[in-house]
Amino acid sequence: MKRKSRMLTAVSVAAICATMAVTSASAQALSRVGGDNRAKAIGEMTDARVMEVLRSEGRVKMSGQFFATDSTDLSSDAPVILFKMAKVMETLPEMRLAIVGHTDSEGDFAYNVELAQRRAEAVRDALLAEPNNVAPERLVAMGAGSISPVASNLSDEGRALNRRVEFVLLDEALMEQKPQSATAQPFEQSSAKYAANVPENVVTPDVVDTEVLGRLEFFDGMPKPETVNKVYDNLDLIRSTTAFLDGMKIASLRGLLMGYGAEGVEPNEVVIHSGLMDARSIWLTPNTTTIYVAAHLDLSQGPVVMDTPGGLLGIVNDAAFGYVVDIGALGPDKGEGGKYLFLPPNYEGEVPEGYFAIKSTSYDHWVVLRANPDADGTTEGPVAKIKERLNLYPLVQAANPPDETFHDFTGRQYNTVHANNFHFFEEINAAVQANPTGAFSPEILGNFAAIGIRKGQPFEPDARMKKIMTEAAAVGNATARALAFSPRDPGVFFYEDRQWNSPFQRQSYEFLEDGARMLDDQTFFFYYATGITPAMTSPPVGAGSIYEVGAKDVNGEYLDGGKTYSVTLPGPVPAKNFWSFMVYSGQTRSILETDQKSGGIDSKSPDILANDDGSFTVWFAPEPPEGKQGNWVQTVPGKSFHVLLRLYGPLEPWFEKTWMPGDFIPDE
């Protein structure tokens, strides 16, 4: 309980840190000097100067001179500084101060908060003791940890500035009217013969204080060396974070291909889950009701033929996870099967007749096809039909096609999901090297180039850049998770009074609205799912499928695998073919690992029961509620989860929004 209160204190002090002004240059300077110069600096920090800073800025920062690394023992400098602070408080008896301990971002967050708290308490104890004798009710100790940096944690100097103690004035009434800030100082116009009338809003002051980077200093607009280092660290972090968010679609497709390759699958060979998917295979949000077939279609050696049987539903996406073509009922073969001829970028050769010719801008492609089991739930028949005809081979072998190689991955433990750490950028680099530059937009290639990822060049970030990119991956991953599981944009929600949402709510497979690319929707989708096709965003009535994401209950709380929830789908459910719920892990976004192979439930489940009014109520819980076994999906205590509602062949009530699914209702 004690730790919890300290964590709350850290949050409260973050609010203090966000609302007060920032600097005491003389105090911060102490972190940069030593020996006689250090003693001189301390001596020059007069009582009057401390009082001036407190009353004008609201705080005094002391960086680097109170504690050794990972210690709560006060340094030899501390008594002199604390005595000066006590004398200041003596001259203003009504003054109350918060002593706030701060750390850099190295190490465990919770430990840093606790260390900062203990340091703040050590300073408070010293001020209460002889010879300072400050009354205890005038001081409060708080531990902020690493939540309010004043400088970048990417450099040693920045981390030193962040390891500090701040004395924060608690009574704002004691603050004097703050003088004009450095960023608002009037610009001195030139008195030269040919002087211009320079607007103030185009000049840069010599000192600019920022919330993110702290103090930035200039010589008449020219950034000083320390400022240059700060802004380049920040720029590299921005570029790397943008590369993570905007490059996610590229890394996601690369993750699929690398996943197959790691299991010994060569390009243009076929992976099949003949016994349906289960949680042992890590894919982004697959289902367990259809037979999955996939391949790495590689055009680097020339055109490739894909001969497909009828009855399949699938798509082909390029190296940027862009839409290339549908296969099956929504594709050129109209569900009858046929021969697709995929042409590499800038192909100038002959295109023979008898093929659905498809041009592409990349070498790498992901093919994903699905087939339905037979009416009795068995898969042997459809699998045999697939293996009888499905074949990928070079066009040059069209006269005598080789037999296809199939890899049955049913029940296999393997991963196809991109990394969320530094290795993410290695995946991006692999994609850039494997494809022509035209496979990706100039803007995204420019961003990659800015962080050292260039076609035909080695990717060898130095220690500084690797640290920045590791930080960017952490920030980007957290951002993507917020966009996917706690979206703030009302435009992704299907209904005003429901939690169900989707990155496809705007009905654009290119994530466009009014000519603008909705980047948050794009990140949401590619972090969460795979496979881009217009049929997923705006299918015809009675065809294709739609998807709704549920990650929170009716109260807006994340779904918790230790609780019991019910969801009701009003009847009749507007799905021509069938509907399903699938449960996914909050970590992997793949099927939740439980003792149920299905990982979900659908309207074809043999034991599912409808309510008397034709609606369906489904239960999500670690154990089935009494009498609800047939309508139950298993969850795991201590694990988050989220759910996809799929309607296969959505009907008019779905499009007209006259039908609405219920929210997750927790069992109180």
C-alpha positions as CSV (number, residue, x, y, z in Angstrom):
1,M,0.0,0.0,0.0
2,K,2.9,2.3,0.8
3,R,4.3,1.9,-2.8
4,K,0.9,2.7,-4.2
5,S,0.8,6.0,-2.3
6,R,4.2,6.9,-3.6
7,M,3.2,6.2,-7.1
8,L,0.2,8.5,-6.7
9,T,2.6,11.1,-5.2
10,A,4.7,10.9,-8.4
11,V,1.6,11.5,-10.5
12,S,0.6,14.5,-8.4
13,V,4.1,16.0,-8.6
14,A,4.0,15.6,-12.3
15,A,1.1,18.0,-12.3
16,I,3.2,20.4,-10.2
17,C,6.1,20.0,-12.7
18,A,3.8,20.7,-15.6
19,T,2.3,23.9,-14.3
20,M,5.4,25.7,-12.9
21,A,8.1,27.6,-14.8
22,V,11.4,25.9,-15.3
23,T,14.8,27.2,-14.5
24,S,17.5,28.3,-12.1
25,A,20.6,28.7,-14.3
26,S,23.0,29.2,-11.4
27,A,21.8,26.1,-9.6
28,Q,21.9,24.0,-12.7
29,A,25.4,25.2,-13.4
30,L,26.6,23.5,-10.2
31,S,26.3,20.1,-12.0
32,R,28.9,21.1,-14.5
33,V,31.7,22.4,-12.2
34,G,34.0,20.9,-9.6
35,G,36.7,21.8,-7.0
36,D,37.4,25.5,-6.3
37,N,35.0,26.5,-9.1
38,R,32.3,24.5,-7.6
39,A,32.8,26.1,-4.2
40,K,32.8,29.5,-5.8
41,A,29.5,28.7,-7.6
42,I,27.9,27.6,-4.4
43,G,29.1,30.7,-2.7
44,E,27.6,32.9,-5.4
45,M,24.2,31.3,-5.0
46,T,23.1,33.9,-2.5
47,D,20.0,33.9,-0.3
48,A,18.7,36.8,-2.3
49,R,19.2,34.9,-5.6
50,V,17.4,31.8,-4.3
51,M,14.5,34.0,-3.1
52,E,14.4,35.8,-6.5
53,V,14.2,32.5,-8.4
54,L,11.7,31.0,-6.1
55,R,9.3,34.0,-6.3
56,S,9.7,34.5,-10.0
57,E,10.0,31.0,-11.3
58,G,8.2,29.1,-8.6
59,R,11.1,26.6,-8.0
60,V,14.8,26.2,-7.7
61,K,16.5,23.2,-9.3
62,M,19.6,21.6,-7.8
63,S,21.1,19.2,-10.3
64,G,24.0,16.8,-9.6
65,Q,25.3,17.9,-6.2
66,F,23.1,16.3,-3.6
67,F,23.6,12.5,-4.1
68,A,26.0,10.0,-5.6
69,T,24.5,7.5,-8.1
70,D,21.9,5.2,-6.6
71,S,22.5,6.7,-3.1
72,T,20.4,8.6,-0.6
73,D,23.4,9.9,1.4
74,L,23.8,13.7,1.2
75,S,27.0,15.0,-0.5
76,S,29.4,17.4,1.1
77,D,27.9,20.2,-0.9
78,A,24.4,19.7,0.5
79,P,24.7,21.3,4.0
80,V,25.8,24.7,2.6
81,I,23.0,24.7,0.0
82,L,20.3,23.6,2.5
83,F,21.4,26.2,5.0
84,K,20.9,28.9,2.4
85,M,17.4,27.4,1.7
86,A,16.6,27.5,5.4
87,K,17.6,31.1,5.6
88,V,15.4,32.0,2.7
89,M,12.4,30.3,4.5
90,E,13.3,32.1,7.7
91,T,12.8,35.5,5.9
92,L,9.3,34.4,4.7
93,P,7.6,32.5,7.4
94,E,4.5,31.7,5.4
95,M,6.5,29.9,2.7
96,R,5.8,26.2,2.1
97,L,7.9,24.1,-0.2
98,A,7.6,20.7,-1.9
99,I,11.0,18.9,-2.1
100,V,10.7,16.9,-5.3
101,G,13.2,14.2,-6.1
102,H,13.9,13.4,-9.8
103,T,16.0,10.7,-11.5
104,D,17.0,10.0,-15.1
105,S,15.3,7.2,-17.1
106,E,17.9,4.5,-16.5
107,G,16.6,1.4,-14.7
108,D,13.2,0.4,-13.4
109,F,10.5,3.1,-13.3
110,A,9.0,2.0,-9.9
111,Y,12.5,1.8,-8.3
112,N,13.3,5.3,-9.6
113,V,10.2,6.7,-8.1
114,E,11.0,5.1,-4.7
115,L,14.7,6.2,-4.9
116,A,13.5,9.8,-5.7
117,Q,11.1,9.7,-2.7
118,R,13.8,8.5,-0.3
119,R,16.1,11.3,-1.6
120,A,13.5,13.9,-1.1
121,E,12.9,12.6,2.4
122,A,16.6,12.8,3.2
123,V,16.7,16.5,2.1
124,R,13.6,17.2,4.2
125,D,15.1,15.5,7.3
126,A,18.2,17.6,6.9
127,L,16.2,20.8,6.7
128,L,14.3,19.8,9.8
129,A,17.5,19.1,11.8
130,E,20.1,21.4,13.3
131,P,21.2,24.0,12.3
132,N,18.3,24.6,9.8
133,N,15.3,23.9,12.1
134,V,12.6,24.3,9.5
135,A,9.1,23.5,10.9
136,P,7.9,20.1,9.5
137,E,4.6,21.4,8.4
138,R,6.3,23.7,5.9
139,L,7.9,20.9,3.9
140,V,6.5,18.0,2.0
141,A,8.7,15.4,0.3
142,M,7.7,13.9,-3.1
143,G,9.3,11.4,-5.4
144,A,8.8,12.0,-9.1
145,G,11.3,9.5,-10.5
146,S,11.8,10.0,-14.2
147,I,8.4,11.4,-15.2
148,S,9.5,15.1,-15.6
149,P,12.8,15.4,-17.4
150,V,14.4,18.8,-18.0
151,A,16.8,17.5,-20.6
152,S,17.1,14.6,-23.0
153,N,17.9,11.3,-21.3
154,L,19.8,10.2,-24.4
155,S,23.0,11.9,-23.4
156,D,25.2,11.7,-20.2
157,E,24.9,15.5,-19.7
158,G,21.1,15.4,-20.0
159,R,20.8,12.5,-17.6
160,A,23.0,14.4,-15.1
161,L,20.6,17.4,-15.3
162,N,17.6,15.1,-14.7
163,R,19.1,13.7,-11.5
164,R,18.1,16.6,-9.3
165,V,16.2,17.9,-6.4
166,E,13.7,20.7,-6.8
167,F,12.3,23.1,-4.2
168,V,8.9,24.0,-5.5
169,L,6.9,26.9,-4.0
170,L,3.5,25.5,-3.0
171,D,1.7,28.9,-2.5
172,E,1.3,30.6,-5.8
173,A,0.2,33.8,-4.0
174,L,3.8,34.2,-3.0
175,M,5.0,34.3,-6.6
176,E,5.8,37.7,-8.0
177,Q,4.5,38.8,-11.4
178,K,6.8,36.9,-13.7
179,P,9.0,39.0,-15.9
180,Q,8.8,38.7,-19.6
181,S,10.1,35.4,-20.7
182,A,13.1,35.0,-22.9
183,T,10.9,33.9,-25.8
184,A,8.9,37.2,-25.5
185,Q,11.7,39.7,-25.1
186,P,11.3,42.6,-27.6
187,F,13.6,42.4,-30.6
188,E,16.1,45.3,-30.9
189,Q,15.7,46.8,-34.3
190,S,18.8,47.7,-36.3
191,S,19.9,51.3,-36.5
192,A,21.8,50.7,-39.7
193,K,21.3,53.0,-42.7
194,Y,19.5,50.2,-44.6
195,A,17.6,48.8,-41.6
196,A,14.5,46.7,-42.1
197,N,11.4,46.7,-39.9
198,V,11.8,43.1,-38.7
199,P,8.7,41.5,-37.2
200,E,9.2,40.0,-33.8
201,N,7.6,36.7,-34.9
202,V,10.4,35.9,-37.3
203,V,13.3,36.3,-34.9
204,T,14.8,33.8,-32.4
205,P,15.6,35.0,-28.9
206,D,19.0,34.2,-27.5
207,V,17.3,32.0,-24.8
208,V,14.2,29.8,-25.3
209,D,12.9,27.6,-22.6
210,T,11.0,24.5,-23.7
211,E,9.1,21.8,-21.9
212,V,10.6,19.0,-23.9
213,L,14.3,20.0,-24.3
214,G,14.8,22.5,-21.5
215,R,16.8,25.6,-22.3
216,L,17.9,26.3,-25.9
217,E,20.5,29.0,-26.4
218,F,21.5,31.0,-29.5
219,F,24.0,33.6,-30.6
220,D,21.8,36.0,-32.6
221,G,19.8,33.1,-34.0
222,M,22.7,30.7,-34.4
223,P,22.2,27.6,-32.1
224,K,25.0,27.0,-29.7
225,P,26.7,23.6,-29.6
226,E,24.7,22.2,-26.6
227,T,21.5,23.3,-28.3
228,V,22.6,21.7,-31.6
229,N,23.2,18.4,-29.8
230,K,19.8,18.6,-28.0
231,V,17.8,19.3,-31.2
232,Y,19.6,16.6,-33.2
233,D,18.9,14.0,-30.5
234,N,15.3,15.1,-30.6
235,L,15.2,15.1,-34.4
236,D,16.6,11.6,-34.6
237,L,14.1,10.4,-32.0
238,I,11.2,12.0,-34.0
239,R,12.5,10.5,-37.3
240,S,12.9,7.1,-35.7
241,T,9.5,7.2,-34.0
242,T,7.9,8.2,-37.3
243,A,9.7,5.4,-39.0
244,F,8.2,3.0,-36.5
245,L,4.7,4.3,-36.9
246,D,4.6,4.9,-40.7
247,G,6.9,1.9,-41.5
248,M,4.8,-0.6,-39.4
249,K,3.0,-1.8,-42.5
250,I,6.3,-2.6,-44.2
251,A,7.7,-4.4,-41.1
252,S,4.4,-6.3,-40.6
253,L,4.6,-7.8,-44.1
254,R,8.3,-8.5,-43.7
255,G,7.5,-10.2,-40.4
256,L,5.1,-12.6,-42.2
257,L,7.7,-13.5,-44.8
258,M,10.5,-13.8,-42.2
259,G,8.3,-16.1,-40.1
260,Y,7.8,-18.5,-43.0
261,G,11.5,-18.3,-44.0
262,A,12.6,-19.1,-40.4
263,E,10.6,-22.4,-40.7
264,G,12.3,-23.4,-43.9
265,V,9.7,-22.2,-46.4
266,E,11.2,-20.9,-49.6
267,P,9.6,-18.1,-51.7
268,N,6.7,-19.3,-53.9
269,E,6.2,-22.3,-51.6
270,V,2.9,-22.7,-49.8
271,V,2.0,-22.7,-46.1
272,I,-1.3,-24.3,-45.2
273,H,-3.1,-24.8,-41.9
274,S,-5.1,-27.9,-42.9
275,G,-6.4,-28.5,-39.4
276,L,-7.3,-24.8,-38.9
277,M,-5.4,-22.2,-36.9
278,D,-4.8,-22.2,-33.2
279,A,-2.9,-20.1,-30.6
280,R,0.3,-22.0,-31.1
281,S,0.9,-20.0,-34.4
282,I,1.4,-16.3,-33.8
283,W,-0.4,-14.3,-36.5
284,L,-2.1,-10.9,-36.2
285,T,-5.8,-11.6,-35.5
286,P,-6.5,-14.8,-37.5
287,N,-9.6,-16.8,-37.2
288,T,-10.1,-20.5,-36.4
289,T,-13.1,-21.1,-38.7
290,T,-11.5,-21.1,-42.1
291,I,-8.5,-23.0,-43.7
292,Y,-5.6,-20.6,-44.1
293,V,-3.2,-20.8,-47.0
294,A,-0.3,-18.4,-47.5
295,A,2.8,-17.8,-49.5
296,H,5.7,-15.4,-50.1
297,L,5.3,-14.5,-53.7
298,D,8.7,-13.3,-55.0
299,L,9.1,-11.5,-58.3
300,S,12.8,-10.7,-58.0
301,Q,13.7,-13.4,-60.6
302,G,10.9,-12.5,-63.0
303,P,7.1,-13.0,-63.6
304,V,5.4,-15.6,-61.5
305,V,2.2,-17.6,-62.3
306,M,-0.3,-18.4,-59.5
307,D,-2.8,-21.1,-60.6
308,T,-5.7,-21.1,-58.1
309,P,-8.6,-23.4,-57.7
310,G,-12.2,-22.2,-57.4
311,G,-13.9,-21.6,-54.1
312,L,-11.1,-19.6,-52.4
313,L,-11.3,-16.1,-51.0
314,G,-8.0,-14.3,-50.8
315,I,-5.8,-11.2,-51.4
316,V,-2.3,-10.3,-52.6
317,N,-0.5,-7.4,-50.9
318,D,2.8,-5.9,-51.9
319,A,5.9,-5.1,-49.8
320,A,4.4,-1.9,-48.4
321,F,1.3,-3.9,-47.5
322,G,-0.6,-2.2,-50.3
323,Y,-3.5,-3.8,-52.1
324,V,-2.6,-5.6,-55.3
325,V,-5.6,-7.9,-56.2
326,D,-8.4,-10.0,-54.8
327,I,-8.5,-13.7,-55.4
328,G,-11.8,-15.6,-55.7
329,A,-15.3,-14.3,-55.7
330,L,-14.2,-10.7,-55.5
331,G,-11.3,-11.0,-57.9
332,P,-11.0,-11.4,-61.6
333,D,-11.6,-15.2,-61.5
334,K,-15.1,-14.5,-59.9
335,G,-14.6,-17.6,-57.7
336,E,-14.0,-20.0,-60.5
337,G,-10.3,-20.1,-60.1
338,G,-7.7,-19.3,-62.8
339,K,-4.2,-18.3,-63.6
340,Y,-2.8,-15.0,-62.3
341,L,0.4,-13.7,-63.8
342,F,2.3,-11.3,-61.5
343,L,4.7,-9.0,-63.4
344,P,7.6,-7.4,-61.6
345,P,8.3,-3.6,-61.6
346,N,9.3,-2.2,-65.0
347,Y,8.7,-5.5,-66.8
348,E,9.0,-5.0,-70.5
349,G,8.6,-8.6,-71.8
350,E,5.7,-10.3,-73.5
351,V,2.5,-10.9,-71.6
352,P,1.0,-14.2,-72.9
353,E,-2.8,-14.6,-73.2
354,G,-4.8,-16.8,-70.8
355,Y,-3.8,-15.1,-67.6
356,F,-5.1,-12.4,-65.3
357,A,-2.0,-10.1,-65.7
358,I,-1.2,-8.1,-62.5
359,K,1.5,-5.4,-62.4
360,S,3.2,-4.6,-59.2
361,T,5.7,-2.1,-57.8
362,S,7.6,-4.5,-55.5
363,Y,9.3,-7.9,-55.6
364,D,7.9,-9.2,-52.2
365,H,4.3,-10.1,-51.9
366,W,2.1,-11.8,-49.3
367,V,-0.6,-14.1,-50.6
368,V,-3.3,-15.2,-48.2
369,L,-6.1,-17.4,-49.2
370,R,-9.0,-18.9,-47.2
371,A,-11.3,-21.9,-47.8
372,N,-14.3,-23.0,-45.8
373,P,-14.4,-26.5,-44.2
374,D,-17.2,-28.8,-45.5
375,A,-20.6,-28.6,-43.9
376,D,-19.7,-31.3,-41.4
377,G,-16.7,-29.2,-40.2
378,T,-14.1,-31.4,-41.8
379,T,-11.2,-30.0,-43.9
380,E,-9.9,-33.0,-45.8
381,G,-12.0,-32.3,-48.9
382,P,-11.2,-28.6,-49.3
383,V,-7.5,-29.2,-48.5
384,A,-7.3,-31.9,-51.2
385,K,-8.8,-29.5,-53.7
386,I,-6.3,-26.8,-52.8
387,K,-3.3,-29.1,-53.1
388,E,-4.6,-30.5,-56.4
389,R,-4.4,-27.2,-58.3
390,L,-2.8,-24.4,-56.3
391,N,0.7,-23.7,-57.7
392,L,3.1,-20.9,-57.9
393,Y,5.9,-21.1,-60.4
394,P,8.0,-18.9,-62.7
395,L,6.5,-17.9,-66.1
396,V,9.5,-19.4,-67.8
397,Q,8.4,-22.8,-66.5
398,A,4.8,-22.4,-67.7
399,A,5.1,-25.1,-70.4
400,N,6.0,-27.7,-67.7
401,P,5.1,-26.4,-64.3
402,P,6.9,-28.0,-61.3
403,D,4.8,-29.5,-58.5
404,E,4.0,-27.1,-55.7
405,T,5.7,-27.6,-52.3
406,F,3.2,-27.5,-49.4
407,H,4.2,-27.0,-45.7
408,D,1.4,-28.0,-43.3
409,F,1.8,-25.7,-40.2
410,T,-1.2,-27.0,-38.3
411,G,-0.3,-26.7,-34.6
412,R,3.2,-25.4,-35.3
413,Q,4.7,-22.8,-32.9
414,Y,6.1,-20.0,-35.1
415,N,5.9,-16.3,-35.2
416,T,4.9,-13.9,-38.0
417,V,4.5,-10.6,-36.0
418,H,7.1,-7.8,-36.3
419,A,9.3,-6.8,-33.5
420,N,8.5,-4.0,-31.0
421,N,12.1,-3.1,-30.2
422,F,15.3,-2.2,-32.0
423,H,15.0,-5.3,-34.2
424,F,12.0,-3.6,-35.9
425,F,14.4,-1.3,-37.8
426,E,16.4,-4.4,-38.9
427,E,13.2,-5.7,-40.4
428,I,12.6,-2.4,-42.2
429,N,16.1,-2.5,-43.5
430,A,15.6,-6.1,-44.8
431,A,12.5,-5.0,-46.7
432,V,14.3,-1.9,-48.2
433,Q,17.2,-4.1,-49.4
434,A,15.0,-6.8,-50.9
435,N,12.8,-4.5,-53.0
436,P,13.2,-1.8,-55.6
437,T,13.0,1.8,-54.4
438,G,9.7,2.3,-56.2
439,A,8.1,-0.2,-53.8
440,F,7.9,2.5,-51.2
441,S,7.0,6.2,-51.2
442,P,9.8,8.8,-51.4
443,E,8.6,10.3,-48.2
444,I,8.9,7.1,-46.2
445,L,12.2,6.3,-47.8
446,G,13.4,9.7,-46.9
447,N,12.5,9.2,-43.3
448,F,14.3,5.8,-43.3
449,A,17.4,7.4,-44.9
450,A,17.5,10.0,-42.2
451,I,18.1,7.3,-39.6
452,G,20.5,5.3,-41.7
453,I,18.4,2.9,-43.7
454,R,19.2,3.2,-47.4
455,K,18.9,0.9,-50.3
456,G,22.3,-0.7,-51.1
457,Q,24.0,0.5,-48.0
458,P,24.8,-1.3,-44.7
459,F,22.6,-0.4,-41.7
460,E,25.2,0.2,-39.0
461,P,23.9,2.6,-36.3
462,D,26.4,3.7,-33.7
463,A,25.8,3.3,-30.0
464,R,24.1,6.7,-29.7
465,M,21.8,6.1,-32.6
466,K,21.0,2.6,-31.5
467,K,19.9,3.9,-28.1
468,I,17.7,6.6,-29.8
469,M,16.1,4.0,-32.0
470,T,15.5,1.7,-29.1
471,E,13.7,4.6,-27.3
472,A,11.8,5.3,-30.5
473,A,10.6,1.8,-30.8
474,A,9.3,1.9,-27.2
475,V,7.5,5.2,-27.7
476,G,6.2,4.1,-31.1
477,N,4.9,0.8,-29.7
478,A,3.2,2.5,-26.8
479,T,1.6,5.0,-29.3
480,A,0.4,2.2,-31.6
481,R,-1.1,0.4,-28.6
482,A,-3.0,3.5,-27.5
483,L,-4.3,4.0,-31.0
484,A,-5.5,0.4,-31.3
485,F,-6.9,-0.2,-27.8
486,S,-7.8,3.3,-26.6
487,P,-8.6,5.4,-29.7
488,R,-9.4,9.0,-29.1
489,D,-10.8,9.7,-32.5
490,P,-14.6,9.6,-32.5
491,G,-14.4,8.7,-36.2
492,V,-13.4,5.1,-35.6
493,F,-16.4,4.2,-33.5
494,F,-19.4,2.6,-35.1
495,Y,-22.0,4.0,-32.7
496,E,-22.0,6.9,-30.3
497,D,-23.0,4.8,-27.3
498,R,-20.9,1.7,-27.9
499,Q,-17.3,0.7,-27.4
500,W,-17.0,-1.1,-30.8
501,N,-14.7,0.5,-33.2
502,S,-12.6,-0.1,-36.3
503,P,-9.8,1.5,-38.3
504,F,-12.0,0.8,-41.4
505,Q,-14.9,2.8,-40.1
506,R,-14.2,5.5,-42.8
507,Q,-14.6,2.7,-45.4
508,S,-11.3,3.4,-47.2
509,Y,-8.7,0.6,-47.6
510,E,-6.2,3.4,-48.2
511,F,-7.2,5.2,-45.0
512,L,-8.3,8.3,-46.9
513,E,-10.9,10.9,-45.9
514,D,-11.4,14.2,-47.7
515,G,-8.1,13.6,-49.5
516,A,-6.1,13.2,-46.3
517,R,-4.4,10.1,-45.1
518,M,-5.7,9.2,-41.7
519,L,-2.4,8.1,-40.2
520,D,-3.8,7.1,-36.9
521,D,-6.2,4.7,-38.6
522,Q,-3.4,3.3,-40.7
523,T,-1.2,2.7,-37.6
524,F,-4.2,1.2,-35.8
525,F,-4.9,-1.3,-38.6
526,F,-1.3,-2.4,-39.3
527,Y,-0.5,-2.9,-35.6
528,Y,-3.7,-4.9,-35.2
529,A,-4.3,-6.9,-38.3
530,T,-3.1,-8.0,-41.7
531,G,-4.5,-8.1,-45.3
532,I,-5.6,-5.0,-47.1
533,T,-8.5,-5.1,-49.6
534,P,-11.5,-2.9,-50.5
535,A,-13.7,-5.9,-49.6
536,M,-12.8,-5.4,-45.9
537,T,-13.7,-1.7,-45.8
538,S,-16.8,-1.4,-48.0
539,P,-18.0,-4.8,-49.0
540,P,-21.2,-5.2,-51.1
541,V,-24.3,-6.1,-49.2
542,G,-24.3,-9.9,-48.6
543,A,-20.6,-10.3,-49.6
544,G,-17.2,-9.9,-48.0
545,S,-16.9,-9.4,-44.3
546,I,-16.8,-6.6,-41.7
547,Y,-14.9,-6.4,-38.5
548,E,-15.5,-4.6,-35.2
549,V,-12.9,-4.4,-32.4
550,G,-13.9,-4.6,-28.7
551,A,-11.1,-3.9,-26.2
552,K,-13.1,-2.2,-23.4
553,D,-16.3,-3.0,-21.5
554,V,-19.4,-0.8,-21.2
555,N,-17.7,1.3,-18.5
556,G,-14.6,2.0,-20.7
557,E,-12.4,-0.4,-18.8
558,Y,-10.0,-2.7,-20.6
559,L,-11.2,-6.3,-20.8
560,D,-9.7,-8.4,-18.0
561,G,-9.3,-12.1,-18.4
562,G,-10.0,-12.7,-14.7
563,K,-13.5,-11.3,-14.9
564,T,-16.8,-12.5,-16.4
565,Y,-18.4,-10.6,-19.2
566,S,-21.5,-11.1,-21.4
567,V,-22.2,-9.7,-24.8
568,T,-25.6,-9.9,-26.6
569,L,-26.1,-9.8,-30.3
570,P,-29.7,-8.8,-31.1
571,G,-31.5,-11.1,-33.4
572,P,-31.6,-11.6,-36.2
573,V,-27.8,-11.0,-36.6
574,P,-27.4,-9.4,-40.1
575,A,-24.9,-11.9,-41.5
576,K,-25.8,-13.9,-44.7
577,N,-23.2,-16.6,-44.0
578,F,-22.3,-16.5,-40.3
579,W,-21.0,-14.4,-37.5
580,S,-18.1,-15.0,-35.1
581,F,-16.3,-13.7,-32.0
582,M,-12.5,-14.3,-31.8
583,V,-10.5,-13.6,-28.6
584,Y,-6.9,-12.2,-28.9
585,S,-4.0,-11.6,-26.6
586,G,-3.4,-8.0,-25.5
587,Q,0.3,-8.7,-26.0
588,T,0.7,-10.6,-29.4
589,R,-2.7,-9.6,-31.0
590,S,-2.8,-13.3,-31.9
591,I,-5.2,-15.9,-30.6
592,L,-5.3,-15.9,-26.8
593,E,-3.5,-18.9,-25.4
594,T,-6.2,-21.0,-23.5
595,D,-7.3,-24.6,-23.3
596,Q,-9.9,-24.0,-26.0
597,K,-8.6,-24.7,-29.5
598,S,-11.2,-22.5,-31.2
599,G,-10.2,-19.3,-29.4
600,G,-13.7,-18.0,-30.0
601,I,-17.2,-18.9,-30.9
602,D,-19.5,-18.5,-34.0
603,S,-23.0,-19.1,-35.2
604,K,-22.0,-22.5,-36.6
605,S,-20.7,-23.8,-33.3
606,P,-22.7,-27.0,-32.6
607,D,-23.5,-26.2,-29.0
608,I,-24.4,-22.5,-29.2
609,L,-27.9,-21.6,-28.1
610,A,-30.0,-18.6,-29.1
611,N,-32.2,-16.7,-26.7
612,D,-35.9,-17.0,-27.0
613,D,-36.1,-13.7,-28.9
614,G,-33.5,-14.9,-31.5
615,S,-30.6,-13.0,-30.0
616,F,-27.4,-14.6,-28.8
617,T,-25.6,-14.0,-25.5
618,V,-22.0,-15.0,-25.4
619,W,-19.9,-15.2,-22.1
620,F,-16.2,-14.5,-21.8
621,A,-14.7,-15.8,-18.5
622,P,-12.0,-18.1,-17.1
623,E,-14.7,-20.6,-16.3
624,P,-18.2,-21.1,-17.9
625,P,-21.1,-19.6,-16.0
626,E,-23.5,-22.3,-14.9
627,G,-25.5,-23.6,-17.8
628,K,-23.7,-21.5,-20.4
629,Q,-21.0,-23.9,-21.6
630,G,-22.2,-23.8,-25.2
631,N,-22.1,-20.0,-25.3
632,W,-18.7,-19.6,-23.5
633,V,-15.3,-18.4,-24.6
634,Q,-12.4,-19.0,-22.2
635,T,-10.2,-16.1,-21.0
636,V,-7.1,-16.1,-18.7
637,P,-6.8,-14.4,-15.2
638,G,-4.1,-11.8,-15.2
639,K,-4.2,-11.4,-19.0
640,S,-5.8,-8.7,-21.0
641,F,-7.8,-9.6,-24.1
642,H,-9.7,-8.0,-27.0
643,V,-12.3,-9.4,-29.3
644,L,-13.1,-9.2,-33.0
645,L,-16.7,-9.5,-34.1
646,R,-16.9,-10.6,-37.7
647,L,-20.0,-10.6,-39.9
648,Y,-19.5,-12.7,-43.0
649,G,-21.8,-11.4,-45.7
650,P,-23.1,-8.4,-43.8
651,L,-26.7,-7.4,-44.6
652,E,-28.6,-4.1,-44.8
653,P,-29.3,-3.6,-41.0
654,W,-25.5,-3.5,-40.5
655,F,-24.9,-0.8,-43.2
656,E,-28.0,1.2,-42.0
657,K,-26.9,0.9,-38.4
658,T,-30.4,-0.2,-37.4
659,W,-28.7,-3.2,-35.8
660,M,-26.2,-2.7,-32.9
661,P,-24.2,-5.3,-31.0
662,G,-24.3,-5.0,-27.2
663,D,-21.2,-3.9,-25.2
664,F,-19.3,-6.2,-22.8
665,I,-21.2,-6.2,-19.6
666,P,-19.1,-7.2,-16.5
667,D,-20.7,-9.6,-14.1
668,E,-20.8,-7.8,-10.8
